[in-house]
Amino acid sequence: MGVLAILWLVVLVVCGALEVIALVAERHGGTLSDEIWAWFAGTDRRRAGWTHVRRVALLAAMTWLAVRFNVTGHV
């Protein structure tokens, strides 16, 4: 196993541990899912223009990821 694979496993373990801590705390808005919804939902009306920019950036990133996975033939 290479260094990058080990680093990715460390990242996944750390993220998993943070999610478990947030779920055990039972505080609303503590999980990654809650943070992502808050970031892209645009509940703050003062920054409504930035919500559109964030959503377009998310769409572009997901499109690039889907194309990369389907066209290159390897992950």
Residue pairs with C-beta under 8 A, 6 or more apart in sequence:
15 32
18 32
19 31
19 32
22 30
22 31
22 32
23 30
23 31
28 34
29 35
29 38
39 54
40 51
40 54
40 55
40 58
41 51
42 48
42 50
42 51
42 52
42 54
42 55
69 75
